[in-house]
Amino acid sequence: MILAFAEDSTVRALDTIEQANVYCETIDVEEGVYTFLDERGFVLVPVITPPRRKRFLGTTMICGTGAFRLQRTSDRRDDIVRRFIAGEIAVEKGPTDMNSLVAIRRRCADLFVLSE
């Protein structure tokens, strides 16, 4: 389970890295638009294969979409989880059936065990 928290105060639940690559553009991931957490609240750090860039007549053009994979860390982001619980982060529809706080809480119970 991957939870993609966007800087616009939304979150989308994803089952696979392939889904994450479809729903989260690599260029946005590269710019830090998303914070990724696993189902237990641990940070997933993106390892990015950036899109190819070409220069043409003094202008840089992006060719392709790039890709990323996620590497689990031992860091947690309880601040994001607290904001999510408080209703400050909205759930966006994604490829899974988890389109609400209740649904995510049901499937990812360990996410809501906050560090003191």
Buried (B, 14 or more C-beta within 10 A) or exposed (E): BBBBBBEEEEBBBBEEBEBBBEBBBBBEBBEEBBBBBBBBBBBBBBEBEBBEEEEEEEEEEEEEBBBBEBEEEEEBBBEBBEBBBEEEBEBBEBBBEBBEBEBBBEBBEEBBEEEE
